[in-house]
Amino acid sequence: MVDVQAQIDAVTRAMRTEQIDGARSYVQVIAQDYPVGIDEVWNATTTERIARWFLPVTGDLHVGGRYQLTGNAGGEVLSCAPPSGGTAGFRATWEFGGSISWITVRLTSLAPDRTRLELEHTSRVDDIPVEMWQTYGPGATGVGWDHGLLGLALHLGALEGQVSPAAAQEWSLSPEGTAFARAAADRWSDVHVAAGADREQAAHAADATFGFYTGHAPDA
């Protein structure tokens, strides 16, 4: 059993629109605190360990190297700063389906046994098909990252329970998994509204996102 509500409440989510290198961009931010030191969180992102809670990855996880997540995105590592002085992080391109966006992961030591992970996903507005954004809004990307942070929370002991990557698809279609997707989609709907979206439009986008991740109709 996984305490779905505890994980949903443990995560913070935000979104903003800004000009980056002359391009109007959506910036989505998701973060969670983990009950382990910064070195342990950093080590969880190594090639060997990331497969235990997210997806298998191949390639070169060093600056200038390219990586590929099995069945998902790949890209180039743009920067990488191992733990030093209580902070760490990396930045990489996120290339999928012929499109490119950027992820930035920041780790901050809050105490010897507590670390905050913040993930920032930036996409150029012009690179996102208008109909896709109107249909799904920020939840299309956001709910995916919610699932990633759930995996890390289980891996690092921030949450009781177990969902292996191999069983993730099966779990996502279970009552527990669909409840998680529903709650995450609704939280991203709140973020969408806070960023200026019409509440009804954001609700419809949350329904579509929930359906995308679970195959369920919105009223399921």
Biotite code that builds the C-alpha atoms (Angstrom):
import biotite.structure as struc

atoms = struc.array([
    struc.Atom([0.000, 0.000, 0.000], chain_id="A", res_id=1, res_name="MET", atom_name="CA", element="C"),
    struc.Atom([1.125, 3.523, -0.814], chain_id="A", res_id=2, res_name="VAL", atom_name="CA", element="C"),
    struc.Atom([-0.192, 6.527, 1.095], chain_id="A", res_id=3, res_name="ASP", atom_name="CA", element="C"),
    struc.Atom([-1.280, 8.455, -1.985], chain_id="A", res_id=4, res_name="VAL", atom_name="CA", element="C"),
    struc.Atom([-2.516, 11.515, -0.127], chain_id="A", res_id=5, res_name="GLN", atom_name="CA", element="C"),
    struc.Atom([0.658, 11.819, 1.942], chain_id="A", res_id=6, res_name="ALA", atom_name="CA", element="C"),
    struc.Atom([2.773, 11.872, -1.218], chain_id="A", res_id=7, res_name="GLN", atom_name="CA", element="C"),
    struc.Atom([0.501, 14.352, -3.002], chain_id="A", res_id=8, res_name="ILE", atom_name="CA", element="C"),
    struc.Atom([0.671, 16.689, 0.003], chain_id="A", res_id=9, res_name="ASP", atom_name="CA", element="C"),
    struc.Atom([4.467, 16.312, 0.357], chain_id="A", res_id=10, res_name="ALA", atom_name="CA", element="C"),
    struc.Atom([5.096, 17.774, -3.099], chain_id="A", res_id=11, res_name="VAL", atom_name="CA", element="C"),
    struc.Atom([5.007, 21.456, -4.030], chain_id="A", res_id=12, res_name="THR", atom_name="CA", element="C"),
    struc.Atom([4.164, 22.520, -7.583], chain_id="A", res_id=13, res_name="ARG", atom_name="CA", element="C"),
    struc.Atom([4.359, 25.850, -9.387], chain_id="A", res_id=14, res_name="ALA", atom_name="CA", element="C"),
    struc.Atom([4.375, 27.279, -12.859], chain_id="A", res_id=15, res_name="MET", atom_name="CA", element="C"),
    struc.Atom([5.347, 30.576, -14.434], chain_id="A", res_id=16, res_name="ARG", atom_name="CA", element="C"),
    struc.Atom([5.754, 32.076, -17.883], chain_id="A", res_id=17, res_name="THR", atom_name="CA", element="C"),
    struc.Atom([8.888, 34.076, -18.680], chain_id="A", res_id=18, res_name="GLU", atom_name="CA", element="C"),
    struc.Atom([11.152, 35.174, -21.501], chain_id="A", res_id=19, res_name="GLN", atom_name="CA", element="C"),
    struc.Atom([14.239, 32.958, -21.815], chain_id="A", res_id=20, res_name="ILE", atom_name="CA", element="C"),
    struc.Atom([16.784, 33.748, -24.510], chain_id="A", res_id=21, res_name="ASP", atom_name="CA", element="C"),
    struc.Atom([14.129, 35.790, -26.287], chain_id="A", res_id=22, res_name="GLY", atom_name="CA", element="C"),
    struc.Atom([11.533, 33.015, -26.281], chain_id="A", res_id=23, res_name="ALA", atom_name="CA", element="C"),
    struc.Atom([8.337, 32.959, -24.230], chain_id="A", res_id=24, res_name="ARG", atom_name="CA", element="C"),
    struc.Atom([8.599, 29.829, -22.088], chain_id="A", res_id=25, res_name="SER", atom_name="CA", element="C"),
    struc.Atom([6.611, 27.795, -19.608], chain_id="A", res_id=26, res_name="TYR", atom_name="CA", element="C"),
    struc.Atom([8.581, 26.900, -16.476], chain_id="A", res_id=27, res_name="VAL", atom_name="CA", element="C"),
    struc.Atom([7.121, 24.150, -14.305], chain_id="A", res_id=28, res_name="GLN", atom_name="CA", element="C"),
    struc.Atom([8.624, 23.466, -10.899], chain_id="A", res_id=29, res_name="VAL", atom_name="CA", element="C"),
    struc.Atom([8.068, 20.449, -8.666], chain_id="A", res_id=30, res_name="ILE", atom_name="CA", element="C"),
    struc.Atom([9.847, 19.816, -5.359], chain_id="A", res_id=31, res_name="ALA", atom_name="CA", element="C"),
    struc.Atom([9.950, 17.491, -2.363], chain_id="A", res_id=32, res_name="GLN", atom_name="CA", element="C"),
    struc.Atom([12.002, 17.049, 0.802], chain_id="A", res_id=33, res_name="ASP", atom_name="CA", element="C"),
    struc.Atom([13.608, 13.647, 1.481], chain_id="A", res_id=34, res_name="TYR", atom_name="CA", element="C"),
    struc.Atom([14.711, 12.278, 4.877], chain_id="A", res_id=35, res_name="PRO", atom_name="CA", element="C"),
    struc.Atom([18.297, 11.541, 3.835], chain_id="A", res_id=36, res_name="VAL", atom_name="CA", element="C"),
    struc.Atom([21.513, 13.496, 3.325], chain_id="A", res_id=37, res_name="GLY", atom_name="CA", element="C"),
    struc.Atom([22.367, 15.249, 0.086], chain_id="A", res_id=38, res_name="ILE", atom_name="CA", element="C"),
    struc.Atom([24.955, 12.633, -0.914], chain_id="A", res_id=39, res_name="ASP", atom_name="CA", element="C"),
    struc.Atom([22.326, 9.892, -0.733], chain_id="A", res_id=40, res_name="GLU", atom_name="CA", element="C"),
    struc.Atom([19.894, 11.808, -2.962], chain_id="A", res_id=41, res_name="VAL", atom_name="CA", element="C"),
    struc.Atom([22.689, 12.592, -5.421], chain_id="A", res_id=42, res_name="TRP", atom_name="CA", element="C"),
    struc.Atom([23.758, 8.957, -5.553], chain_id="A", res_id=43, res_name="ASN", atom_name="CA", element="C"),
    struc.Atom([20.175, 7.946, -6.331], chain_id="A", res_id=44, res_name="ALA", atom_name="CA", element="C"),
    struc.Atom([20.592, 9.661, -9.719], chain_id="A", res_id=45, res_name="THR", atom_name="CA", element="C"),
    struc.Atom([23.490, 7.449, -10.837], chain_id="A", res_id=46, res_name="THR", atom_name="CA", element="C"),
    struc.Atom([23.105, 5.130, -13.811], chain_id="A", res_id=47, res_name="THR", atom_name="CA", element="C"),
    struc.Atom([22.855, 2.060, -11.595], chain_id="A", res_id=48, res_name="GLU", atom_name="CA", element="C"),
    struc.Atom([20.364, 3.396, -9.059], chain_id="A", res_id=49, res_name="ARG", atom_name="CA", element="C"),
    struc.Atom([18.018, 5.471, -11.205], chain_id="A", res_id=50, res_name="ILE", atom_name="CA", element="C"),
    struc.Atom([16.668, 2.273, -12.754], chain_id="A", res_id=51, res_name="ALA", atom_name="CA", element="C"),
    struc.Atom([15.424, 1.203, -9.299], chain_id="A", res_id=52, res_name="ARG", atom_name="CA", element="C"),
    struc.Atom([12.933, 4.052, -8.992], chain_id="A", res_id=53, res_name="TRP", atom_name="CA", element="C"),
    struc.Atom([12.524, 5.732, -12.404], chain_id="A", res_id=54, res_name="PHE", atom_name="CA", element="C"),
    struc.Atom([13.715, 4.215, -15.684], chain_id="A", res_id=55, res_name="LEU", atom_name="CA", element="C"),
    struc.Atom([16.865, 2.498, -16.936], chain_id="A", res_id=56, res_name="PRO", atom_name="CA", element="C"),
    struc.Atom([19.276, 5.006, -18.452], chain_id="A", res_id=57, res_name="VAL", atom_name="CA", element="C"),
    struc.Atom([22.150, 4.519, -20.847], chain_id="A", res_id=58, res_name="THR", atom_name="CA", element="C"),
    struc.Atom([24.821, 6.871, -22.088], chain_id="A", res_id=59, res_name="GLY", atom_name="CA", element="C"),
    struc.Atom([27.346, 9.205, -20.523], chain_id="A", res_id=60, res_name="ASP", atom_name="CA", element="C"),
    struc.Atom([26.092, 11.140, -17.485], chain_id="A", res_id=61, res_name="LEU", atom_name="CA", element="C"),
    struc.Atom([28.845, 13.752, -17.663], chain_id="A", res_id=62, res_name="HIS", atom_name="CA", element="C"),
    struc.Atom([28.894, 17.257, -19.110], chain_id="A", res_id=63, res_name="VAL", atom_name="CA", element="C"),
    struc.Atom([28.670, 17.032, -22.877], chain_id="A", res_id=64, res_name="GLY", atom_name="CA", element="C"),
    struc.Atom([27.560, 13.400, -22.762], chain_id="A", res_id=65, res_name="GLY", atom_name="CA", element="C"),
    struc.Atom([24.257, 12.110, -24.039], chain_id="A", res_id=66, res_name="ARG", atom_name="CA", element="C"),
    struc.Atom([21.788, 9.961, -22.133], chain_id="A", res_id=67, res_name="TYR", atom_name="CA", element="C"),
    struc.Atom([18.729, 7.921, -23.078], chain_id="A", res_id=68, res_name="GLN", atom_name="CA", element="C"),
    struc.Atom([15.944, 6.830, -20.744], chain_id="A", res_id=69, res_name="LEU", atom_name="CA", element="C"),
    struc.Atom([14.422, 3.541, -21.872], chain_id="A", res_id=70, res_name="THR", atom_name="CA", element="C"),
    struc.Atom([11.174, 4.232, -23.695], chain_id="A", res_id=71, res_name="GLY", atom_name="CA", element="C"),
    struc.Atom([11.261, 7.916, -22.855], chain_id="A", res_id=72, res_name="ASN", atom_name="CA", element="C"),
    struc.Atom([13.335, 11.052, -23.382], chain_id="A", res_id=73, res_name="ALA", atom_name="CA", element="C"),
    struc.Atom([17.030, 11.449, -24.054], chain_id="A", res_id=74, res_name="GLY", atom_name="CA", element="C"),
    struc.Atom([19.291, 14.442, -24.346], chain_id="A", res_id=75, res_name="GLY", atom_name="CA", element="C"),
    struc.Atom([22.587, 16.116, -23.517], chain_id="A", res_id=76, res_name="GLU", atom_name="CA", element="C"),
    struc.Atom([24.000, 16.814, -20.068], chain_id="A", res_id=77, res_name="VAL", atom_name="CA", element="C"),
    struc.Atom([24.674, 20.571, -20.017], chain_id="A", res_id=78, res_name="LEU", atom_name="CA", element="C"),
    struc.Atom([26.024, 20.991, -16.495], chain_id="A", res_id=79, res_name="SER", atom_name="CA", element="C"),
    struc.Atom([26.727, 18.806, -13.487], chain_id="A", res_id=80, res_name="CYS", atom_name="CA", element="C"),
    struc.Atom([27.752, 19.880, -9.984], chain_id="A", res_id=81, res_name="ALA", atom_name="CA", element="C"),
    struc.Atom([28.174, 17.110, -7.366], chain_id="A", res_id=82, res_name="PRO", atom_name="CA", element="C"),
    struc.Atom([27.437, 17.927, -3.710], chain_id="A", res_id=83, res_name="PRO", atom_name="CA", element="C"),
    struc.Atom([29.589, 20.740, -2.349], chain_id="A", res_id=84, res_name="SER", atom_name="CA", element="C"),
    struc.Atom([28.756, 23.301, 0.303], chain_id="A", res_id=85, res_name="GLY", atom_name="CA", element="C"),
    struc.Atom([25.275, 21.935, 0.803], chain_id="A", res_id=86, res_name="GLY", atom_name="CA", element="C"),
    struc.Atom([24.108, 22.152, -2.811], chain_id="A", res_id=87, res_name="THR", atom_name="CA", element="C"),
    struc.Atom([24.274, 20.031, -5.958], chain_id="A", res_id=88, res_name="ALA", atom_name="CA", element="C"),
    struc.Atom([22.531, 19.803, -9.290], chain_id="A", res_id=89, res_name="GLY", atom_name="CA", element="C"),
    struc.Atom([22.552, 19.191, -12.992], chain_id="A", res_id=90, res_name="PHE", atom_name="CA", element="C"),
    struc.Atom([20.960, 20.529, -16.163], chain_id="A", res_id=91, res_name="ARG", atom_name="CA", element="C"),
    struc.Atom([20.142, 18.638, -19.351], chain_id="A", res_id=92, res_name="ALA", atom_name="CA", element="C"),
    struc.Atom([18.097, 18.820, -22.499], chain_id="A", res_id=93, res_name="THR", atom_name="CA", element="C"),
    struc.Atom([14.912, 16.738, -22.557], chain_id="A", res_id=94, res_name="TRP", atom_name="CA", element="C"),
    struc.Atom([14.372, 15.517, -26.097], chain_id="A", res_id=95, res_name="GLU", atom_name="CA", element="C"),
    struc.Atom([11.309, 13.478, -26.984], chain_id="A", res_id=96, res_name="PHE", atom_name="CA", element="C"),
    struc.Atom([9.146, 13.045, -30.066], chain_id="A", res_id=97, res_name="GLY", atom_name="CA", element="C"),
    struc.Atom([11.198, 15.514, -32.063], chain_id="A", res_id=98, res_name="GLY", atom_name="CA", element="C"),
    struc.Atom([10.809, 18.318, -29.508], chain_id="A", res_id=99, res_name="SER", atom_name="CA", element="C"),
    struc.Atom([13.327, 19.741, -27.071], chain_id="A", res_id=100, res_name="ILE", atom_name="CA", element="C"),
    struc.Atom([12.893, 21.206, -23.598], chain_id="A", res_id=101, res_name="SER", atom_name="CA", element="C"),
    struc.Atom([15.208, 21.551, -20.603], chain_id="A", res_id=102, res_name="TRP", atom_name="CA", element="C"),
    struc.Atom([15.340, 20.129, -17.094], chain_id="A", res_id=103, res_name="ILE", atom_name="CA", element="C"),
    struc.Atom([17.255, 21.537, -14.140], chain_id="A", res_id=104, res_name="THR", atom_name="CA", element="C"),
    struc.Atom([17.563, 19.551, -10.913], chain_id="A", res_id=105, res_name="VAL", atom_name="CA", element="C"),
    struc.Atom([18.716, 21.317, -7.751], chain_id="A", res_id=106, res_name="ARG", atom_name="CA", element="C"),
    struc.Atom([19.521, 19.666, -4.422], chain_id="A", res_id=107, res_name="LEU", atom_name="CA", element="C"),
    struc.Atom([19.735, 21.670, -1.204], chain_id="A", res_id=108, res_name="THR", atom_name="CA", element="C"),
    struc.Atom([20.836, 20.248, 2.133], chain_id="A", res_id=109, res_name="SER", atom_name="CA", element="C"),
    struc.Atom([18.335, 21.291, 4.807], chain_id="A", res_id=110, res_name="LEU", atom_name="CA", element="C"),
    struc.Atom([19.971, 19.219, 7.571], chain_id="A", res_id=111, res_name="ALA", atom_name="CA", element="C"),
    struc.Atom([22.428, 16.299, 7.721], chain_id="A", res_id=112, res_name="PRO", atom_name="CA", element="C"),
    struc.Atom([19.470, 13.959, 7.226], chain_id="A", res_id=113, res_name="ASP", atom_name="CA", element="C"),
    struc.Atom([17.147, 16.082, 5.082], chain_id="A", res_id=114, res_name="ARG", atom_name="CA", element="C"),
    struc.Atom([17.490, 17.229, 1.473], chain_id="A", res_id=115, res_name="THR", atom_name="CA", element="C"),
    struc.Atom([15.219, 19.186, -0.819], chain_id="A", res_id=116, res_name="ARG", atom_name="CA", element="C"),
    struc.Atom([15.023, 18.233, -4.493], chain_id="A", res_id=117, res_name="LEU", atom_name="CA", element="C"),
    struc.Atom([13.630, 20.783, -6.918], chain_id="A", res_id=118, res_name="GLU", atom_name="CA", element="C"),
    struc.Atom([13.075, 19.953, -10.565], chain_id="A", res_id=119, res_name="LEU", atom_name="CA", element="C"),
    struc.Atom([12.447, 22.706, -13.098], chain_id="A", res_id=120, res_name="GLU", atom_name="CA", element="C"),
    struc.Atom([11.149, 21.798, -16.573], chain_id="A", res_id=121, res_name="HIS", atom_name="CA", element="C"),
    struc.Atom([11.281, 24.571, -19.173], chain_id="A", res_id=122, res_name="THR", atom_name="CA", element="C"),
    struc.Atom([9.513, 24.442, -22.551], chain_id="A", res_id=123, res_name="SER", atom_name="CA", element="C"),
    struc.Atom([9.272, 27.110, -25.220], chain_id="A", res_id=124, res_name="ARG", atom_name="CA", element="C"),
    struc.Atom([5.649, 28.056, -25.764], chain_id="A", res_id=125, res_name="VAL", atom_name="CA", element="C"),
    struc.Atom([6.042, 28.001, -29.552], chain_id="A", res_id=126, res_name="ASP", atom_name="CA", element="C"),
    struc.Atom([7.324, 24.414, -29.411], chain_id="A", res_id=127, res_name="ASP", atom_name="CA", element="C"),
    struc.Atom([4.121, 23.094, -27.808], chain_id="A", res_id=128, res_name="ILE", atom_name="CA", element="C"),
    struc.Atom([1.189, 22.520, -30.197], chain_id="A", res_id=129, res_name="PRO", atom_name="CA", element="C"),
    struc.Atom([-1.600, 24.896, -29.179], chain_id="A", res_id=130, res_name="VAL", atom_name="CA", element="C"),
    struc.Atom([-4.187, 22.129, -29.177], chain_id="A", res_id=131, res_name="GLU", atom_name="CA", element="C"),
    struc.Atom([-2.032, 19.976, -26.922], chain_id="A", res_id=132, res_name="MET", atom_name="CA", element="C"),
    struc.Atom([-1.672, 22.729, -24.320], chain_id="A", res_id=133, res_name="TRP", atom_name="CA", element="C"),
    struc.Atom([-5.375, 23.554, -24.517], chain_id="A", res_id=134, res_name="GLN", atom_name="CA", element="C"),
    struc.Atom([-6.253, 19.901, -24.030], chain_id="A", res_id=135, res_name="THR", atom_name="CA", element="C"),
    struc.Atom([-3.828, 18.934, -21.267], chain_id="A", res_id=136, res_name="TYR", atom_name="CA", element="C"),
    struc.Atom([-2.251, 22.081, -19.840], chain_id="A", res_id=137, res_name="GLY", atom_name="CA", element="C"),
    struc.Atom([0.729, 21.688, -17.482], chain_id="A", res_id=138, res_name="PRO", atom_name="CA", element="C"),
    struc.Atom([-0.543, 18.370, -16.128], chain_id="A", res_id=139, res_name="GLY", atom_name="CA", element="C"),
    struc.Atom([0.714, 16.440, -19.151], chain_id="A", res_id=140, res_name="ALA", atom_name="CA", element="C"),
    struc.Atom([4.273, 17.037, -18.004], chain_id="A", res_id=141, res_name="THR", atom_name="CA", element="C"),
    struc.Atom([3.567, 17.650, -14.344], chain_id="A", res_id=142, res_name="GLY", atom_name="CA", element="C"),
    struc.Atom([1.814, 14.379, -13.559], chain_id="A", res_id=143, res_name="VAL", atom_name="CA", element="C"),
    struc.Atom([4.703, 12.502, -15.127], chain_id="A", res_id=144, res_name="GLY", atom_name="CA", element="C"),
    struc.Atom([7.133, 14.229, -12.781], chain_id="A", res_id=145, res_name="TRP", atom_name="CA", element="C"),
    struc.Atom([4.775, 13.529, -9.866], chain_id="A", res_id=146, res_name="ASP", atom_name="CA", element="C"),
    struc.Atom([5.182, 9.838, -10.650], chain_id="A", res_id=147, res_name="HIS", atom_name="CA", element="C"),
    struc.Atom([8.959, 10.286, -10.749], chain_id="A", res_id=148, res_name="GLY", atom_name="CA", element="C"),
    struc.Atom([9.062, 11.931, -7.328], chain_id="A", res_id=149, res_name="LEU", atom_name="CA", element="C"),
    struc.Atom([6.800, 9.204, -5.968], chain_id="A", res_id=150, res_name="LEU", atom_name="CA", element="C"),
    struc.Atom([9.320, 6.599, -7.129], chain_id="A", res_id=151, res_name="GLY", atom_name="CA", element="C"),
    struc.Atom([12.166, 8.491, -5.486], chain_id="A", res_id=152, res_name="LEU", atom_name="CA", element="C"),
    struc.Atom([10.180, 8.920, -2.259], chain_id="A", res_id=153, res_name="ALA", atom_name="CA", element="C"),
    struc.Atom([9.629, 5.163, -2.055], chain_id="A", res_id=154, res_name="LEU", atom_name="CA", element="C"),
    struc.Atom([13.271, 4.483, -2.928], chain_id="A", res_id=155, res_name="HIS", atom_name="CA", element="C"),
    struc.Atom([14.623, 6.842, -0.260], chain_id="A", res_id=156, res_name="LEU", atom_name="CA", element="C"),
    struc.Atom([12.183, 5.881, 2.474], chain_id="A", res_id=157, res_name="GLY", atom_name="CA", element="C"),
    struc.Atom([10.221, 9.134, 2.500], chain_id="A", res_id=158, res_name="ALA", atom_name="CA", element="C"),
    struc.Atom([7.078, 7.075, 1.983], chain_id="A", res_id=159, res_name="LEU", atom_name="CA", element="C"),
    struc.Atom([6.154, 3.560, 3.035], chain_id="A", res_id=160, res_name="GLU", atom_name="CA", element="C"),
    struc.Atom([5.316, 1.036, 0.352], chain_id="A", res_id=161, res_name="GLY", atom_name="CA", element="C"),
    struc.Atom([6.887, -0.316, -2.792], chain_id="A", res_id=162, res_name="GLN", atom_name="CA", element="C"),
    struc.Atom([6.237, 0.107, -6.509], chain_id="A", res_id=163, res_name="VAL", atom_name="CA", element="C"),
    struc.Atom([9.041, -1.209, -8.693], chain_id="A", res_id=164, res_name="SER", atom_name="CA", element="C"),
    struc.Atom([9.573, 0.372, -12.120], chain_id="A", res_id=165, res_name="PRO", atom_name="CA", element="C"),
    struc.Atom([8.698, -3.005, -13.652], chain_id="A", res_id=166, res_name="ALA", atom_name="CA", element="C"),
    struc.Atom([5.309, -2.927, -11.917], chain_id="A", res_id=167, res_name="ALA", atom_name="CA", element="C"),
    struc.Atom([4.688, 0.794, -12.392], chain_id="A", res_id=168, res_name="ALA", atom_name="CA", element="C"),
    struc.Atom([2.320, 0.409, -15.353], chain_id="A", res_id=169, res_name="GLN", atom_name="CA", element="C"),
    struc.Atom([0.228, -2.184, -13.537], chain_id="A", res_id=170, res_name="GLU", atom_name="CA", element="C"),
    struc.Atom([0.157, -0.051, -10.383], chain_id="A", res_id=171, res_name="TRP", atom_name="CA", element="C"),
    struc.Atom([-0.841, 3.080, -12.333], chain_id="A", res_id=172, res_name="SER", atom_name="CA", element="C"),
    struc.Atom([-4.003, 1.299, -13.489], chain_id="A", res_id=173, res_name="LEU", atom_name="CA", element="C"),
    struc.Atom([-4.904, 0.020, -10.017], chain_id="A", res_id=174, res_name="SER", atom_name="CA", element="C"),
    struc.Atom([-7.398, 1.902, -7.807], chain_id="A", res_id=175, res_name="PRO", atom_name="CA", element="C"),
    struc.Atom([-4.452, 3.249, -5.813], chain_id="A", res_id=176, res_name="GLU", atom_name="CA", element="C"),
    struc.Atom([-2.604, 4.347, -8.945], chain_id="A", res_id=177, res_name="GLY", atom_name="CA", element="C"),
    struc.Atom([-5.613, 6.001, -10.542], chain_id="A", res_id=178, res_name="THR", atom_name="CA", element="C"),
    struc.Atom([-6.315, 7.856, -7.297], chain_id="A", res_id=179, res_name="ALA", atom_name="CA", element="C"),
    struc.Atom([-2.752, 9.165, -7.404], chain_id="A", res_id=180, res_name="PHE", atom_name="CA", element="C"),
    struc.Atom([-3.097, 10.323, -11.024], chain_id="A", res_id=181, res_name="ALA", atom_name="CA", element="C"),
    struc.Atom([-6.425, 11.983, -10.252], chain_id="A", res_id=182, res_name="ARG", atom_name="CA", element="C"),
    struc.Atom([-5.029, 13.876, -7.279], chain_id="A", res_id=183, res_name="ALA", atom_name="CA", element="C"),
    struc.Atom([-1.861, 14.929, -9.128], chain_id="A", res_id=184, res_name="ALA", atom_name="CA", element="C"),
    struc.Atom([-3.862, 16.135, -12.138], chain_id="A", res_id=185, res_name="ALA", atom_name="CA", element="C"),
    struc.Atom([-6.113, 18.176, -9.852], chain_id="A", res_id=186, res_name="ASP", atom_name="CA", element="C"),
    struc.Atom([-3.132, 19.773, -8.097], chain_id="A", res_id=187, res_name="ARG", atom_name="CA", element="C"),
    struc.Atom([-1.686, 20.783, -11.476], chain_id="A", res_id=188, res_name="TRP", atom_name="CA", element="C"),
    struc.Atom([-5.085, 22.206, -12.339], chain_id="A", res_id=189, res_name="SER", atom_name="CA", element="C"),
    struc.Atom([-4.774, 24.443, -9.264], chain_id="A", res_id=190, res_name="ASP", atom_name="CA", element="C"),
    struc.Atom([-1.316, 25.503, -10.447], chain_id="A", res_id=191, res_name="VAL", atom_name="CA", element="C"),
    struc.Atom([-2.736, 26.251, -13.903], chain_id="A", res_id=192, res_name="HIS", atom_name="CA", element="C"),
    struc.Atom([-5.421, 28.497, -12.397], chain_id="A", res_id=193, res_name="VAL", atom_name="CA", element="C"),
    struc.Atom([-2.890, 30.257, -10.168], chain_id="A", res_id=194, res_name="ALA", atom_name="CA", element="C"),
    struc.Atom([-0.864, 30.996, -13.320], chain_id="A", res_id=195, res_name="ALA", atom_name="CA", element="C"),
    struc.Atom([-3.876, 32.709, -14.902], chain_id="A", res_id=196, res_name="GLY", atom_name="CA", element="C"),
    struc.Atom([-5.866, 29.962, -16.644], chain_id="A", res_id=197, res_name="ALA", atom_name="CA", element="C"),
    struc.Atom([-9.651, 29.883, -16.614], chain_id="A", res_id=198, res_name="ASP", atom_name="CA", element="C"),
    struc.Atom([-10.798, 27.513, -13.853], chain_id="A", res_id=199, res_name="ARG", atom_name="CA", element="C"),
    struc.Atom([-13.204, 25.588, -16.091], chain_id="A", res_id=200, res_name="GLU", atom_name="CA", element="C"),
    struc.Atom([-10.577, 25.198, -18.813], chain_id="A", res_id=201, res_name="GLN", atom_name="CA", element="C"),
    struc.Atom([-8.029, 24.015, -16.225], chain_id="A", res_id=202, res_name="ALA", atom_name="CA", element="C"),
    struc.Atom([-10.523, 21.469, -14.870], chain_id="A", res_id=203, res_name="ALA", atom_name="CA", element="C"),
    struc.Atom([-11.151, 20.071, -18.348], chain_id="A", res_id=204, res_name="HIS", atom_name="CA", element="C"),
    struc.Atom([-7.382, 19.845, -18.880], chain_id="A", res_id=205, res_name="ALA", atom_name="CA", element="C"),
    struc.Atom([-7.025, 17.934, -15.595], chain_id="A", res_id=206, res_name="ALA", atom_name="CA", element="C"),
    struc.Atom([-9.724, 15.498, -16.714], chain_id="A", res_id=207, res_name="ASP", atom_name="CA", element="C"),
    struc.Atom([-7.955, 14.938, -20.036], chain_id="A", res_id=208, res_name="ALA", atom_name="CA", element="C"),
    struc.Atom([-4.612, 14.449, -18.291], chain_id="A", res_id=209, res_name="THR", atom_name="CA", element="C"),
    struc.Atom([-6.138, 11.937, -15.886], chain_id="A", res_id=210, res_name="PHE", atom_name="CA", element="C"),
    struc.Atom([-7.598, 10.047, -18.828], chain_id="A", res_id=211, res_name="GLY", atom_name="CA", element="C"),
    struc.Atom([-4.271, 10.101, -20.650], chain_id="A", res_id=212, res_name="PHE", atom_name="CA", element="C"),
    struc.Atom([-2.393, 8.552, -17.733], chain_id="A", res_id=213, res_name="TYR", atom_name="CA", element="C"),
    struc.Atom([-5.019, 5.989, -16.742], chain_id="A", res_id=214, res_name="THR", atom_name="CA", element="C"),
    struc.Atom([-7.318, 5.372, -19.723], chain_id="A", res_id=215, res_name="GLY", atom_name="CA", element="C"),
    struc.Atom([-10.240, 6.276, -17.469], chain_id="A", res_id=216, res_name="HIS", atom_name="CA", element="C"),
    struc.Atom([-13.076, 8.586, -18.417], chain_id="A", res_id=217, res_name="ALA", atom_name="CA", element="C"),
    struc.Atom([-13.077, 11.828, -16.362], chain_id="A", res_id=218, res_name="PRO", atom_name="CA", element="C"),
    struc.Atom([-15.980, 10.660, -14.205], chain_id="A", res_id=219, res_name="ASP", atom_name="CA", element="C"),
    struc.Atom([-14.321, 7.337, -13.327], chain_id="A", res_id=220, res_name="ALA", atom_name="CA", element="C"),
])
